[in-house]
Structure formats: structure tokens, C-alpha cells
Amino acid sequence: MGEVVLSFLDIINKSTEYLKKRGVPNPKCDVEWIVATVTNKKRVELYLEFENPVEEEFQDKIRKWIIDRGKRIPLQHILGKVNFAGNNLFCDDRALIPRPETEYLTELILERVENDFSGSILDLGTGSGAIILTLCIQKTNCKGTGLDKSKEAIELAKKNAQFHKLSNVKFEIFDWYKDKLKKKYDIIVSNPPYLTIEEWETAETEVKVFDPKSALVANEGTTDLIEVINLAKIYLSSGGLLALEIGLYQKKILLDVMNNKFTDIEIIKDYSNRERFIFGRKL
């Protein structure tokens, strides 16, 4: 890119080819996000200005970010944010990058609670706070708590809560293998580590290198999910909702753990038709 004045189309084409050669998934989409963010435009506006020149100061920054993306640094880390359920959240290597599948989890929860819900929600393994923040933004009368064993993740979640000026949510450090909860909750939600080490080893570079391994991998894949279910057996109110994101081939084991303690159990598929979520009501 350098000192030559290039058009938006030039930059998008050259950058897309650069990322494609480096094995970046969806290279054109990532280039559009980078160019739009640097030039402070919407992605759709790029198509209206394809032939227009890009200012040199913007070219330099775009070039740096494209090189970073070519190193497989996640787009969300480069931009410093991610849009989750319509809300911008700060995003970096302190926590797992929130996924579209988890957005759907929040939609499913909101469909299952009344409009004027004012109960308490616990998010176990909150990471960046994406789940609990989304729920507390939508349900302003509820009381949300996000817990995570990572001090760094909790700091990021607090930063996101402050950005959205939320007063109905709090975040605390908590290790579910060592610490005890102090009260019962009306909703317990969790997207805990559920990958096996074998699944993690086959993941994309962005995941293996830049997402915290501890947020992804659990012994046998189901260990943390089982611990969350056992906590919910004690700390979920009668009739309260348990909502979990799960991995492949884990349904049977988890249903056995939930047996006799939960009713109205649902296995729900994500948009790619994969069994991704378990919901249940505490007896």
C-alpha cells in the first residue's frame, strides 16, 4: 500500500489476496471490516466509494492491521471489539471471543422468560461478560452476576459493564471447583470449556494461539459441564431455568447427570443444525 494513493477497491482486492494466501478464513469480509473501521465508514459504504482514493494515513493503518490479520491474529482482537447480540463489547486475549452460537443462546433464554422478569441470573464462566451483559441490557429489572476464575477475564467483563453503564450486574472471581456460592438464582447459564484436547488440537490458529486454552478445554470435554449442572442442582431455585452450551456427542452424558433433578428438558440445535444447547427447569 505504501505511499501510492490507492482506491478503496485497490486496497480491498490487494488485501483480500494477501490474506487468502495466508489461509485466513473469509478474507474479503475481514478486509472490509478493517477498511471500514479504519476509515470510520459502514461496510456498505465501501461499495459506494470503490473508486475513491484512501487517505495515506488510513492506508498505513490498514496495512498494519492486514499484516496482523495475516499472522492469524483474530479480527476481533485487531479491532478491539466484537458486536454481540447488537451490542459492542471490548475483546482481547483475556477471554474467549464471543461466538454467534452463544448469541443464539441468549436469544433462547430471553424467549423463555417473561417480559417483566426481575429475578436473578448467574453466568458461570462469564469470560468477557457477553452472555450476562446481553441479558441485563434486555432485562433491566433483573440482577445479574458473572463469575469466572480468571482475574483478567473479570477485569474485561467489568470494563464492558462500565462501557454500557449497567448497574444491575456484578462480576467476581470464582472457581467452581474450590469456591462456594452464597445464594440461589432464578436462571443459571453457562458456556463453559467443553472441548477435548483432541478437538482443540484441530482448531484454527486463531483459536489455538489467541483464545485462552482454559476457556475452551475440559477434561473429557464434559467435566466442567457436569460441575455446572451439579451446582445448579443446589443453587437454582425451584422452577428456575438452566441453560447450557455443549459440545459434540455430550448430550447423553449430560442428560444422565440432569436426571431426576430437572424437568422440561430441551435439546436445541444451532443454526448449523448441530445439537448445541441443553435447557431444563429445576424440580
C-alpha positions in Angstrom: 0.0 0.0 0.0 2.8 2.4 0.9 2.9 6.0 -0.4 0.9 5.3 -3.6 -2.6 6.6 -3.3 -4.9 3.6 -3.7 -8.6 3.4 -4.1 -10.9 1.5 -1.8 -11.2 -1.2 -4.5 -7.4 -1.4 -4.9 -7.0 -1.9 -1.2 -9.8 -4.4 -0.8 -8.6 -6.5 -3.7 -4.9 -6.5 -2.8 -5.6 -7.1 0.9 -8.0 -9.9 0.2 -5.5 -11.7 -2.0 -2.8 -11.2 0.7 -5.0 -12.8 3.4 -6.2 -15.6 1.1 -2.5 -16.6 0.5 -2.1 -16.9 4.3 -5.1 -19.2 4.8 -7.3 -16.7 6.6 -10.9 -17.8 6.5 -13.4 -15.3 4.9 -10.6 -12.9 3.8 -12.7 -10.4 2.0 -15.1 -10.0 4.8 -12.2 -9.4 7.3 -10.7 -6.8 4.9 -14.0 -5.0 4.6 -14.3 -4.8 8.4 -10.7 -3.5 8.7 -11.1 -0.9 6.0 -14.5 0.3 7.3 -13.2 0.6 10.9 -10.1 2.5 10.0 -11.9 4.9 7.7 -14.9 5.2 10.0 -17.4 4.0 7.4 -20.0 1.3 7.3 -19.1 -1.7 5.2 -21.9 -1.0 2.8 -20.5 2.5 2.2 -17.3 1.0 0.8 -19.2 -0.2 -2.2 -20.4 3.3 -2.9 -16.8 4.6 -2.7 -14.9 1.9 -4.5 -13.1 4.3 -6.9 -12.4 7.0 -4.3 -8.8 7.3 -3.0 -8.0 6.3 0.6 -6.0 8.9 2.6 -2.4 7.9 3.2 -2.7 8.0 7.0 -5.5 5.4 6.6 -3.5 3.3 4.2 -0.7 2.9 6.7 -3.0 1.8 9.5 -5.0 -0.6 7.2 -1.7 -2.1 6.0 -0.6 -2.8 9.6 -3.9 -4.4 10.5 -3.9 -6.5 7.4 -0.4 -7.7 8.2 -1.6 -8.6 11.8 -4.6 -10.5 10.4 -2.2 -12.3 8.0 -0.4 -13.5 11.2 -3.8 -15.0 12.1 -4.4 -12.5 15.0 -8.2 -12.7 15.3 -10.1 -9.9 13.6 -11.9 -9.1 16.9 -8.5 -8.6 18.7 -7.3 -6.3 15.9 -10.5 -4.2 16.0 -10.5 -4.4 19.8 -14.2 -5.1 19.9 -16.9 -7.6 18.8 -20.6 -7.0 18.1 -22.5 -9.5 20.2 -26.3 -9.5 20.0 -26.3 -5.9 18.7 -24.0 -4.6 21.4 -20.3 -3.7 21.1 -18.1 -5.4 23.6 -14.4 -4.9 24.2 -12.5 -8.0 23.1 -8.9 -9.2 23.6 -6.9 -12.2 24.7 -8.1 -12.0 28.3 -11.2 -14.0 27.4 -12.8 -16.2 24.7 -14.1 -14.3 21.7 -17.9 -14.5 21.9 -19.3 -16.7 19.2 -22.5 -16.3 17.1 -23.7 -19.6 18.6 -23.6 -18.1 22.0 -25.6 -15.1 20.8 -28.3 -17.6 19.9 -28.1 -18.9 23.5 -29.0 -15.5 24.8 -32.0 -15.3 22.4 -33.2 -18.7 23.5 -33.1 -17.6 27.2 -34.9 -14.4 26.5 -37.7 -16.3 24.7 -38.2 -18.4 27.9 -38.5 -15.6 30.5 -41.4 -13.2 31.0 -41.1 -9.6 29.6 -41.0 -8.1 33.1 -38.6 -10.6 34.5 -36.9 -9.2 37.6 -35.2 -12.3 39.1 -31.6 -13.1 39.5 -29.3 -14.6 36.8 -25.9 -16.3 37.3 -23.5 -16.7 34.4 -20.8 -19.3 35.3 -17.6 -18.9 33.4 -18.6 -15.4 32.2 -15.4 -14.5 30.3 -15.9 -11.1 28.6 -19.4 -11.0 30.2 -21.1 -11.3 26.8 -24.0 -13.5 28.0 -24.9 -11.8 31.3 -24.4 -8.3 29.9 -26.7 -9.1 27.0 -29.4 -10.4 29.3 -29.1 -7.5 31.7 -29.3 -5.0 28.9 -32.5 -6.6 27.7 -34.0 -7.2 31.2 -33.2 -4.0 33.1 -35.1 -5.2 36.2 -33.1 -8.3 36.7 -30.0 -8.8 38.9 -27.0 -10.3 37.1 -23.9 -12.0 38.4 -21.0 -13.1 36.3 -18.3 -15.4 37.8 -15.0 -16.5 36.3 -11.8 -18.0 37.8 -9.7 -15.7 35.6 -8.9 -12.3 37.2 -8.1 -10.9 33.7 -11.4 -12.0 32.3 -13.3 -10.4 35.2 -11.4 -7.1 34.5 -12.5 -7.3 30.9 -16.1 -8.0 31.8 -16.2 -5.1 34.3 -14.8 -2.8 31.5 -17.7 -3.9 29.3 -20.3 -3.3 32.0 -18.9 0.2 32.6 -19.0 0.9 28.9 -22.7 0.0 28.8 -23.3 1.9 32.1 -25.0 -1.2 33.6 -25.8 -1.0 37.3 -27.7 -4.3 37.5 -24.7 -6.6 37.0 -21.7 -7.5 39.1 -18.6 -9.6 38.4 -16.5 -11.7 40.8 -13.6 -14.1 40.7 -14.9 -17.7 41.4 -13.5 -21.2 40.9 -16.3 -23.7 40.8 -14.0 -26.5 42.0 -13.0 -24.6 45.1 -15.4 -21.9 46.0 -19.0 -22.0 47.2 -22.0 -20.0 46.0 -23.8 -18.0 48.6 -27.4 -17.9 47.3 -29.9 -19.3 44.8 -30.6 -17.9 41.4 -33.7 -17.9 39.1 -31.5 -18.6 36.0 -28.1 -20.2 35.7 -26.5 -20.0 32.3 -23.0 -21.3 31.3 -20.9 -21.7 28.2 -18.0 -23.5 30.0 -15.0 -25.2 28.5 -16.3 -28.3 26.6 -13.7 -29.2 24.0 -11.5 -32.3 24.4 -7.8 -31.8 23.9 -8.1 -33.6 20.6 -10.8 -31.2 19.4 -8.7 -28.2 20.5 -5.6 -29.5 18.6 -7.6 -29.4 15.3 -8.9 -25.9 15.8 -8.0 -22.9 13.7 -4.8 -21.0 14.6 -6.9 -18.0 15.8 -8.4 -20.3 18.4 -5.4 -22.3 19.5 -3.0 -19.4 19.8 -5.1 -16.4 20.8 -8.1 -17.8 22.8 -7.3 -18.8 26.4 -7.0 -22.6 26.3 -8.5 -22.8 29.8 -11.7 -21.3 28.4 -12.0 -24.0 25.8 -10.7 -27.3 27.0 -12.1 -29.5 29.8 -11.0 -33.0 30.9 -13.0 -35.5 28.9 -14.9 -32.5 27.4 -17.8 -32.8 29.9 -16.0 -32.3 33.3 -16.9 -28.6 33.7 -20.4 -29.0 32.3 -21.1 -31.7 34.9 -19.8 -29.5 37.6 -22.1 -26.6 36.5 -25.1 -29.0 36.4 -24.3 -30.2 40.0 -24.0 -26.6 41.2 -27.4 -25.9 39.5 -29.0 -28.8 41.4 -28.2 -26.9 44.6 -28.2 -23.2 43.7 -31.0 -23.0 41.1 -34.4 -22.0 42.5 -37.3 -24.4 42.1 -38.7 -23.9 38.6 -35.5 -22.0 37.7 -34.0 -22.2 34.3 -30.7 -23.9 33.5 -29.2 -23.0 30.1 -26.0 -24.6 28.8 -24.0 -24.6 25.6 -22.5 -28.0 25.0 -20.1 -29.9 22.7 -20.5 -32.7 20.2 -21.6 -36.1 21.5 -22.1 -34.9 25.1 -25.9 -34.9 25.2 -26.4 -38.4 26.7 -23.8 -38.0 29.5 -25.3 -34.6 30.5 -28.9 -35.8 30.4 -27.9 -38.6 32.7 -26.4 -36.1 35.2 -29.6 -34.0 35.0 -31.9 -37.0 35.5 -34.4 -36.7 38.4 -33.5 -33.1 39.2 -34.8 -31.3 36.1 -38.0 -31.2 34.0 -39.0 -29.7 30.7 -35.6 -30.6 29.3 -34.9 -29.4 25.8 -32.0 -30.2 23.4 -31.8 -27.3 20.9 -29.9 -27.2 17.7 -27.9 -24.2 16.5 -28.2 -22.6 13.0 -25.9 -25.2 11.5 -28.3 -27.9 12.7 -25.9 -29.1 15.4 -27.2 -30.1 18.9 -25.6 -27.2 20.8 -27.8 -26.3 23.9 -29.5 -28.0 26.8 -32.3 -26.3 28.7 -34.1 -27.6 31.8 -36.2 -26.4 34.7 -35.2 -27.3 38.3 -37.7 -29.6 40.0 
